[in-house]
Amino acid sequence: MERFARYLSPEKVAFFQSVGIDFVFGRREGPYVWDVEGPRRLINCHCNGGVFNLGHRHPEIIRVLKENLSELDIGNHHFISEPRARLAKKMAELSPGDITNTIFGVSGGEAIDLALKVARGYTGRHKIISASGAYHGHTGLALATGDAKYRDPFGPNLPGFVQIPFNDVSALAAEMDENTAAVIFETIPATLGMPIPDPDFYSNVKKACERHGALLIVDEIQTGLGRTGTLWGCEQFGIVPDILVTGKGLSGGIYPISATCLRSDLNGVFSKDPFIHISTFGGAEIGCEVALAVLELSSNPDFLQHVNALAAFFKGAFKSLQSKHPQILVGLRQLGLMMGIEMVNEMCGPVLSKTMFDNGVLSVYANNDTRVSQFLPPLIIDMELAEEIMQRVDRALEDARRMLEL
Ligand SMILES: Cc1ncc(COP(=O)(O)O)c(C=O)c1O
């Protein structure tokens, strides 16, 4: 901690010490992480927003990585690549509708930036509409879609970006015009506390985009790869976006990789100059092998069925807790295992993060709606562990209620 404070961030160390969460990730396996020094063990229900969908160090991912390390490395980002082609083919097979082409990146922010570049290049327009409180990353264009608090300290804002309330079709209609290049939403906005949109929200958004010749970009960086009980969250709303972005879990928690998936006509943006966008580490060949293994595991019908069985369990368990803790618990926001614990006021999220930690569960509040605690268990937990997690959540809610004198 002393070294971290000295060479990285004294403020972060001071913050975690002040809230009594002085935990340093040591050994990790499956759903568990252990403190580097002590016996403390946490069940990871934060999962870095889906990076650890398959748990920590999934044996199949480790096997694939080790096997390919004997032959592969990053590769060359300018040249034709066999692993990249194989992964892109798999992405096309698994992507909704007529999405056939993929461009790889390293981080989610990079992949979002590219989606926005493609939308502008394809439409020749500049306006981008996003949701207030949404989060698409802290890189250039992604940052510009987000809230002012994250961009204002860093100089002039980029022109052409507009935010509207999430799940508000009239607000969207009022902003759509002949300058609109794209509308971008996280299928379920995580940093906004997992609000679940109306069932017809996305079909209305899609219609509005079609009416105005704008593109619909869905950010599936958290909702993708089985989190919601289908491979992609947008499938649950019966729509096909123009661009789908994935990241986080695609890494298997082992090798960073992200992807911007497009209809083939959108790929035409690069026809004049196919080298106009490049990423040195994007689609690194060793990462492609890892991502292929992730897709194989995450698209397995038995795996998705398991996610849905767990989701049904958590739904029932939270319903019972609601009658037990009405002073603090409002309810569960849920689509599959994309879950947010909604509570009565904005102090509850931070306090529950602490009482969850004290009860052996890692779960972090939503930064843009602190009434909500993001609750994202790994998708591979068994029912017995799900039950144990809920016993711990029960105690954590009671501790938080007492702490807040509710
Ligand atoms: C929905 C969503 N989009 C984009 C990002 C940015 O991803 P990255 O941190 O890999 O740039 C995140 C990261 O938390 C995210 O949750």
The ligand as a MOL file (V3000), in Angstrom:
LIG
                    3D

  0  0  0     0  0            999 V3000
M  V30 BEGIN CTAB
M  V30 COUNTS 16 16 0 0 0
M  V30 BEGIN ATOM
M  V30 1 C -20.6440 -0.1880 -20.6380 0
M  V30 2 C -19.2030 0.1680 -20.7500 0
M  V30 3 N -18.7430 0.6840 -21.8900 0
M  V30 4 C -17.4440 1.0090 -22.0520 0
M  V30 5 C -16.5380 0.8400 -21.0220 0
M  V30 6 C -15.0960 1.2000 -21.2230 0
M  V30 7 O -14.3190 0.0620 -21.2660 0
M  V30 8 P -12.7380 0.1380 -20.9730 0
M  V30 9 O -12.5550 0.4820 -19.5220 0
M  V30 10 O -12.2390 -1.2280 -21.3280 0
M  V30 11 O -12.2040 1.2100 -21.8740 0
M  V30 12 C -16.9820 0.3140 -19.8150 0
M  V30 13 C -16.0380 0.1440 -18.6930 0
M  V30 14 O -16.3770 0.0510 -17.5480 0
M  V30 15 C -18.3470 -0.0190 -19.6640 0
M  V30 16 O -18.8140 -0.5280 -18.5270 0
M  V30 END ATOM
M  V30 BEGIN BOND
M  V30 1 1 1 2
M  V30 2 1 2 3
M  V30 3 2 2 15
M  V30 4 2 3 4
M  V30 5 1 4 5
M  V30 6 1 5 6
M  V30 7 2 5 12
M  V30 8 1 6 7
M  V30 9 1 7 8
M  V30 10 2 8 9
M  V30 11 1 8 10
M  V30 12 1 8 11
M  V30 13 1 12 13
M  V30 14 1 12 15
M  V30 15 2 13 14
M  V30 16 1 15 16
M  V30 END BOND
M  V30 END CTAB
M  END
